[in-house]
Amino acid sequence: MRIEELDTPAVIVDWDVMQENIRSLADYCLKHGIGLRPHTKTHKIPAIAKMQIQAGCQGITVAKVGEAEVMAAAGLEDILIAYPVLGTSKLERLAKLARDRKITVGVDSMEAIEGISQVGRRADSHISILIEFDMGMQRCGLQSPEALVSMARNVEKLPGVRFAGIMFYPGHIWDLPPDQLPALLKVSQKVREIREKLRQHGLECEVVSGGSTPTAYNSHLVQGITEIRAGTYVFYDMNEAGVQACKLSQCALKVLVTVISNAVEGKAMIDGGSKTFSGDRLISGDKTGFGYITEHPEIKFVSMSEEHGHLDLGLSSHKPSVGEKLSIIPNHVCACVNMHDQIYYHRKGIVEGMWTVEGRGKVR
Ligand SMILES: Cc1ncc(COP(=O)(O)O)c(C=O)c1O
């Protein structure tokens, strides 16, 4: 079957483009002696996680315990939960996960560490802890190297947990790759300072886990980094293209839609809105629109209702006919994937199969 024959809206992935994205970053990491632990929140599909491992990734990253369960059930063996795990129910599930595989958790509070320590102790095992440091995103993470050292020392005193190193997410760096040097040098300097202070207290920092997709190919500028957790790179999207983290031709995932109406002058409606694409606005480039229409870039995807995508034909000499299919690169691919039960993959336009988005909705 050709992709145009799929019922819409349909999420379609170009197999070859995705494989090249996976291979290319794995090669870069190998060349620079940096580990790759991709964040699987982008695809939430164990089969893709396994391809990333096969390409040389040392393990995977997830945000939620539920995502870790999906990946573990599929046989993934080395999982970083880069998100604080809190509350009895999640801690019990964490203990079960840690029984049969390597589990590491990223945290920034003693409340989280004490909970993990209790389940680790009960299970007679040691769950590895990465302490998160805030490099400037102002989301999570300790604010000073001293606070981090103090927390690491406390981890060392507790049973059931082991201080493995530090974690940071440079999600505040959205400069074009050639302009990232100053921001990444600051990160590098902070990493050096933290490691030095840990060393002074006799603490080894085995893991320095960082990385993002916009900064992925500049990760070697952060001295001492041991692994990166880029996730979006597997498919890329318009946010990444807007900061030249990728070319449009590297965007592996598109949403195939059908024009359902052209009755209103100067507009066309497609059968996907915010429940298909997610409501994410473009946060890079010209920061306008909800996706890139590959067949007709001059047609602008200007707004969305829940089930309608509003196309503005003002700059276009082409008036799409009702029933016409269009393929659109979403703004934020991770949020878009999470709206769908299935994703189709194709090679040169021929549908070869379908994945279930198994981690979809696993927000607990
Ligand atoms: C903690 C953490 N690590 C890694 C990533 C992956 O980053 P990117 O989306 O830039 O690939 C994210 C993304 O949200 C994240 O929150």
The ligand as a Tripos MOL2 file, in Angstrom:
@<TRIPOS>MOLECULE
LIG
   16    16     1     0     0
SMALL
NO_CHARGES

@<TRIPOS>ATOM
      1 C1         15.3380   15.5040   31.3390 C.3       1 LIG1
      2 C2         15.3670   15.4630   29.8560 C.ar      1 LIG1
      3 N1         16.3880   14.8600   29.2300 N.ar      1 LIG1
      4 C3         16.4480   14.7710   27.8810 C.ar      1 LIG1
      5 C4         15.4580   15.3140   27.0880 C.ar      1 LIG1
      6 C5         15.5450   15.1830   25.5850 C.3       1 LIG1
      7 O1         15.7770   16.3810   24.9550 O.3       1 LIG1
      8 P1         15.3820   16.7360   23.4600 P.3       1 LIG1
      9 O2         13.9020   16.8810   23.4050 O.co2     1 LIG1
     10 O3         16.0830   18.0350   23.2350 O.co2     1 LIG1
     11 O4         15.8500   15.6700   22.6010 O.co2     1 LIG1
     12 C6         14.3840   15.9710   27.6970 C.ar      1 LIG1
     13 C7         13.3300   16.5740   26.8900 C.2       1 LIG1
     14 O5         12.3420   17.0830   27.3320 O.2       1 LIG1
     15 C8         14.3380   16.0490   29.1200 C.ar      1 LIG1
     16 O6         13.3230   16.6430   29.7530 O.3       1 LIG1
@<TRIPOS>BOND
     1     1     2 1
     2     2     3 ar
     3     2    15 ar
     4     3     4 ar
     5     4     5 ar
     6     5     6 1
     7     5    12 ar
     8     6     7 1
     9     7     8 1
    10     8     9 2
    11     8    10 1
    12     8    11 1
    13    12    13 1
    14    12    15 ar
    15    13    14 2
    16    15    16 1
@<TRIPOS>SUBSTRUCTURE
     1 LIG1         1 GROUP 0 **** ****
